[in-house]
Amino acid sequence: MTRTETACFGLIASAFILAGLLLVQVSSMPNNAQASMVISRNNFTLLTAKTRSNEESLFIINNATDRLLIYRLDLARKRIELSGSADLADLFSRSGSGGGDNDGGRSGR
């Protein structure tokens, strides 16, 4: 066996060890949604989520109209602006068809 073959087998073995460690770590992570930061009152559900590095957005779901609104903070202008909206009923009715537009049903951007 040459040095090149030995090195290749060593790399393959280490790749399998790293893949095994990754699987162990992923399997120990909880796979349920965490809804501790969700506020739901009357016909509205509000939550914040990190959308970019150092940026969080506010997601508002109007349960009466099945509408999702996404707001982001514009620090330069010191205001909150609408960054996207979607009709949830329309999104979920198209989700199984494989069709639809390329922007995920977002508008208002």
Biotite code that builds the C-alpha atoms (Angstrom):
import biotite.structure as struc

atoms = struc.array([
    struc.Atom([0.000, 0.000, 0.000], chain_id="A", res_id=1, res_name="MET", atom_name="CA", element="C"),
    struc.Atom([1.427, 3.369, -1.005], chain_id="A", res_id=2, res_name="THR", atom_name="CA", element="C"),
    struc.Atom([1.404, 6.559, 1.036], chain_id="A", res_id=3, res_name="ARG", atom_name="CA", element="C"),
    struc.Atom([-1.314, 8.038, -1.189], chain_id="A", res_id=4, res_name="THR", atom_name="CA", element="C"),
    struc.Atom([-3.597, 5.049, -0.634], chain_id="A", res_id=5, res_name="GLU", atom_name="CA", element="C"),
    struc.Atom([-2.989, 5.184, 3.117], chain_id="A", res_id=6, res_name="THR", atom_name="CA", element="C"),
    struc.Atom([-3.799, 8.885, 3.169], chain_id="A", res_id=7, res_name="ALA", atom_name="CA", element="C"),
    struc.Atom([-7.004, 8.299, 1.177], chain_id="A", res_id=8, res_name="CYS", atom_name="CA", element="C"),
    struc.Atom([-8.160, 5.548, 3.532], chain_id="A", res_id=9, res_name="PHE", atom_name="CA", element="C"),
    struc.Atom([-7.372, 7.773, 6.505], chain_id="A", res_id=10, res_name="GLY", atom_name="CA", element="C"),
    struc.Atom([-9.432, 10.618, 5.042], chain_id="A", res_id=11, res_name="LEU", atom_name="CA", element="C"),
    struc.Atom([-12.344, 8.300, 4.280], chain_id="A", res_id=12, res_name="ILE", atom_name="CA", element="C"),
    struc.Atom([-12.245, 6.880, 7.811], chain_id="A", res_id=13, res_name="ALA", atom_name="CA", element="C"),
    struc.Atom([-12.190, 10.358, 9.365], chain_id="A", res_id=14, res_name="SER", atom_name="CA", element="C"),
    struc.Atom([-15.103, 11.415, 7.132], chain_id="A", res_id=15, res_name="ALA", atom_name="CA", element="C"),
    struc.Atom([-17.165, 8.474, 8.443], chain_id="A", res_id=16, res_name="PHE", atom_name="CA", element="C"),
    struc.Atom([-16.267, 9.333, 12.045], chain_id="A", res_id=17, res_name="ILE", atom_name="CA", element="C"),
    struc.Atom([-17.254, 12.983, 11.548], chain_id="A", res_id=18, res_name="LEU", atom_name="CA", element="C"),
    struc.Atom([-20.523, 11.957, 9.840], chain_id="A", res_id=19, res_name="ALA", atom_name="CA", element="C"),
    struc.Atom([-21.321, 9.675, 12.773], chain_id="A", res_id=20, res_name="GLY", atom_name="CA", element="C"),
    struc.Atom([-20.650, 12.444, 15.286], chain_id="A", res_id=21, res_name="LEU", atom_name="CA", element="C"),
    struc.Atom([-22.861, 14.798, 13.283], chain_id="A", res_id=22, res_name="LEU", atom_name="CA", element="C"),
    struc.Atom([-25.706, 12.276, 13.266], chain_id="A", res_id=23, res_name="LEU", atom_name="CA", element="C"),
    struc.Atom([-25.426, 11.817, 17.033], chain_id="A", res_id=24, res_name="VAL", atom_name="CA", element="C"),
    struc.Atom([-25.566, 15.588, 17.595], chain_id="A", res_id=25, res_name="GLN", atom_name="CA", element="C"),
    struc.Atom([-28.502, 16.109, 15.218], chain_id="A", res_id=26, res_name="VAL", atom_name="CA", element="C"),
    struc.Atom([-30.510, 13.246, 16.713], chain_id="A", res_id=27, res_name="SER", atom_name="CA", element="C"),
    struc.Atom([-30.141, 14.722, 20.210], chain_id="A", res_id=28, res_name="SER", atom_name="CA", element="C"),
    struc.Atom([-31.592, 18.085, 19.144], chain_id="A", res_id=29, res_name="MET", atom_name="CA", element="C"),
    struc.Atom([-35.310, 18.625, 19.782], chain_id="A", res_id=30, res_name="PRO", atom_name="CA", element="C"),
    struc.Atom([-37.348, 18.539, 16.586], chain_id="A", res_id=31, res_name="ASN", atom_name="CA", element="C"),
    struc.Atom([-40.380, 20.422, 17.846], chain_id="A", res_id=32, res_name="ASN", atom_name="CA", element="C"),
    struc.Atom([-41.218, 24.057, 17.335], chain_id="A", res_id=33, res_name="ALA", atom_name="CA", element="C"),
    struc.Atom([-40.535, 26.408, 20.207], chain_id="A", res_id=34, res_name="GLN", atom_name="CA", element="C"),
    struc.Atom([-43.381, 28.868, 20.612], chain_id="A", res_id=35, res_name="ALA", atom_name="CA", element="C"),
    struc.Atom([-42.316, 30.614, 23.789], chain_id="A", res_id=36, res_name="SER", atom_name="CA", element="C"),
    struc.Atom([-41.934, 33.982, 22.043], chain_id="A", res_id=37, res_name="MET", atom_name="CA", element="C"),
    struc.Atom([-45.362, 33.938, 20.385], chain_id="A", res_id=38, res_name="VAL", atom_name="CA", element="C"),
    struc.Atom([-48.163, 36.218, 21.511], chain_id="A", res_id=39, res_name="ILE", atom_name="CA", element="C"),
    struc.Atom([-51.663, 35.252, 20.465], chain_id="A", res_id=40, res_name="SER", atom_name="CA", element="C"),
    struc.Atom([-54.634, 37.404, 21.417], chain_id="A", res_id=41, res_name="ARG", atom_name="CA", element="C"),
    struc.Atom([-58.024, 37.897, 19.823], chain_id="A", res_id=42, res_name="ASN", atom_name="CA", element="C"),
    struc.Atom([-57.528, 37.460, 16.073], chain_id="A", res_id=43, res_name="ASN", atom_name="CA", element="C"),
    struc.Atom([-53.786, 38.200, 15.941], chain_id="A", res_id=44, res_name="PHE", atom_name="CA", element="C"),
    struc.Atom([-50.652, 36.133, 16.412], chain_id="A", res_id=45, res_name="THR", atom_name="CA", element="C"),
    struc.Atom([-47.348, 38.012, 16.759], chain_id="A", res_id=46, res_name="LEU", atom_name="CA", element="C"),
    struc.Atom([-43.796, 36.702, 16.847], chain_id="A", res_id=47, res_name="LEU", atom_name="CA", element="C"),
    struc.Atom([-40.296, 37.904, 16.161], chain_id="A", res_id=48, res_name="THR", atom_name="CA", element="C"),
    struc.Atom([-37.565, 35.967, 14.386], chain_id="A", res_id=49, res_name="ALA", atom_name="CA", element="C"),
    struc.Atom([-34.048, 36.624, 13.243], chain_id="A", res_id=50, res_name="LYS", atom_name="CA", element="C"),
    struc.Atom([-34.160, 37.222, 9.496], chain_id="A", res_id=51, res_name="THR", atom_name="CA", element="C"),
    struc.Atom([-30.608, 38.404, 8.840], chain_id="A", res_id=52, res_name="ARG", atom_name="CA", element="C"),
    struc.Atom([-27.445, 38.925, 10.803], chain_id="A", res_id=53, res_name="SER", atom_name="CA", element="C"),
    struc.Atom([-28.227, 41.567, 13.451], chain_id="A", res_id=54, res_name="ASN", atom_name="CA", element="C"),
    struc.Atom([-31.818, 41.961, 12.205], chain_id="A", res_id=55, res_name="GLU", atom_name="CA", element="C"),
    struc.Atom([-35.116, 40.724, 13.540], chain_id="A", res_id=56, res_name="GLU", atom_name="CA", element="C"),
    struc.Atom([-38.489, 40.989, 11.900], chain_id="A", res_id=57, res_name="SER", atom_name="CA", element="C"),
    struc.Atom([-41.978, 41.097, 13.340], chain_id="A", res_id=58, res_name="LEU", atom_name="CA", element="C"),
    struc.Atom([-44.416, 38.563, 11.873], chain_id="A", res_id=59, res_name="PHE", atom_name="CA", element="C"),
    struc.Atom([-48.113, 39.283, 12.343], chain_id="A", res_id=60, res_name="ILE", atom_name="CA", element="C"),
    struc.Atom([-50.815, 36.791, 11.391], chain_id="A", res_id=61, res_name="ILE", atom_name="CA", element="C"),
    struc.Atom([-54.352, 38.121, 11.172], chain_id="A", res_id=62, res_name="ASN", atom_name="CA", element="C"),
    struc.Atom([-56.390, 34.986, 11.920], chain_id="A", res_id=63, res_name="ASN", atom_name="CA", element="C"),
    struc.Atom([-59.623, 36.594, 10.759], chain_id="A", res_id=64, res_name="ALA", atom_name="CA", element="C"),
    struc.Atom([-58.366, 37.295, 7.244], chain_id="A", res_id=65, res_name="THR", atom_name="CA", element="C"),
    struc.Atom([-55.595, 34.610, 7.053], chain_id="A", res_id=66, res_name="ASP", atom_name="CA", element="C"),
    struc.Atom([-53.064, 37.287, 6.154], chain_id="A", res_id=67, res_name="ARG", atom_name="CA", element="C"),
    struc.Atom([-49.355, 37.324, 7.109], chain_id="A", res_id=68, res_name="LEU", atom_name="CA", element="C"),
    struc.Atom([-47.569, 40.659, 7.434], chain_id="A", res_id=69, res_name="LEU", atom_name="CA", element="C"),
    struc.Atom([-43.808, 40.944, 7.910], chain_id="A", res_id=70, res_name="ILE", atom_name="CA", element="C"),
    struc.Atom([-42.315, 44.146, 9.287], chain_id="A", res_id=71, res_name="TYR", atom_name="CA", element="C"),
    struc.Atom([-38.636, 45.000, 9.700], chain_id="A", res_id=72, res_name="ARG", atom_name="CA", element="C"),
    struc.Atom([-36.902, 47.756, 11.589], chain_id="A", res_id=73, res_name="LEU", atom_name="CA", element="C"),
    struc.Atom([-35.137, 50.380, 9.461], chain_id="A", res_id=74, res_name="ASP", atom_name="CA", element="C"),
    struc.Atom([-32.592, 51.868, 11.848], chain_id="A", res_id=75, res_name="LEU", atom_name="CA", element="C"),
    struc.Atom([-31.344, 54.458, 9.339], chain_id="A", res_id=76, res_name="ALA", atom_name="CA", element="C"),
    struc.Atom([-34.800, 56.030, 9.046], chain_id="A", res_id=77, res_name="ARG", atom_name="CA", element="C"),
    struc.Atom([-35.870, 55.140, 12.598], chain_id="A", res_id=78, res_name="LYS", atom_name="CA", element="C"),
    struc.Atom([-39.077, 53.469, 11.526], chain_id="A", res_id=79, res_name="ARG", atom_name="CA", element="C"),
    struc.Atom([-40.717, 50.101, 11.008], chain_id="A", res_id=80, res_name="ILE", atom_name="CA", element="C"),
    struc.Atom([-41.606, 49.260, 7.420], chain_id="A", res_id=81, res_name="GLU", atom_name="CA", element="C"),
    struc.Atom([-43.586, 46.513, 5.751], chain_id="A", res_id=82, res_name="LEU", atom_name="CA", element="C"),
    struc.Atom([-41.182, 44.113, 4.054], chain_id="A", res_id=83, res_name="SER", atom_name="CA", element="C"),
    struc.Atom([-43.664, 41.482, 2.868], chain_id="A", res_id=84, res_name="GLY", atom_name="CA", element="C"),
    struc.Atom([-47.179, 40.128, 3.043], chain_id="A", res_id=85, res_name="SER", atom_name="CA", element="C"),
    struc.Atom([-48.946, 36.967, 1.970], chain_id="A", res_id=86, res_name="ALA", atom_name="CA", element="C"),
    struc.Atom([-52.372, 35.380, 1.894], chain_id="A", res_id=87, res_name="ASP", atom_name="CA", element="C"),
    struc.Atom([-51.921, 32.205, 3.950], chain_id="A", res_id=88, res_name="LEU", atom_name="CA", element="C"),
    struc.Atom([-54.938, 30.430, 2.520], chain_id="A", res_id=89, res_name="ALA", atom_name="CA", element="C"),
    struc.Atom([-53.562, 30.958, -0.972], chain_id="A", res_id=90, res_name="ASP", atom_name="CA", element="C"),
    struc.Atom([-50.051, 29.848, 0.033], chain_id="A", res_id=91, res_name="LEU", atom_name="CA", element="C"),
    struc.Atom([-51.199, 26.611, 1.654], chain_id="A", res_id=92, res_name="PHE", atom_name="CA", element="C"),
    struc.Atom([-53.638, 25.753, -1.128], chain_id="A", res_id=93, res_name="SER", atom_name="CA", element="C"),
    struc.Atom([-50.789, 26.000, -3.680], chain_id="A", res_id=94, res_name="ARG", atom_name="CA", element="C"),
    struc.Atom([-48.121, 24.325, -1.567], chain_id="A", res_id=95, res_name="SER", atom_name="CA", element="C"),
    struc.Atom([-48.884, 20.799, -2.759], chain_id="A", res_id=96, res_name="GLY", atom_name="CA", element="C"),
    struc.Atom([-49.301, 21.664, -6.432], chain_id="A", res_id=97, res_name="SER", atom_name="CA", element="C"),
    struc.Atom([-45.625, 22.458, -7.073], chain_id="A", res_id=98, res_name="GLY", atom_name="CA", element="C"),
    struc.Atom([-46.605, 25.596, -8.974], chain_id="A", res_id=99, res_name="GLY", atom_name="CA", element="C"),
    struc.Atom([-46.792, 29.193, -7.984], chain_id="A", res_id=100, res_name="GLY", atom_name="CA", element="C"),
    struc.Atom([-44.546, 32.165, -8.183], chain_id="A", res_id=101, res_name="ASP", atom_name="CA", element="C"),
    struc.Atom([-40.855, 32.195, -7.386], chain_id="A", res_id=102, res_name="ASN", atom_name="CA", element="C"),
    struc.Atom([-40.971, 34.642, -4.499], chain_id="A", res_id=103, res_name="ASP", atom_name="CA", element="C"),
    struc.Atom([-42.976, 32.367, -2.189], chain_id="A", res_id=104, res_name="GLY", atom_name="CA", element="C"),
    struc.Atom([-46.153, 34.433, -2.487], chain_id="A", res_id=105, res_name="GLY", atom_name="CA", element="C"),
    struc.Atom([-44.558, 37.565, -1.047], chain_id="A", res_id=106, res_name="ARG", atom_name="CA", element="C"),
    struc.Atom([-45.684, 40.924, -2.245], chain_id="A", res_id=107, res_name="SER", atom_name="CA", element="C"),
    struc.Atom([-45.095, 44.459, -1.216], chain_id="A", res_id=108, res_name="GLY", atom_name="CA", element="C"),
    struc.Atom([-41.305, 44.299, -1.439], chain_id="A", res_id=109, res_name="ARG", atom_name="CA", element="C"),
])
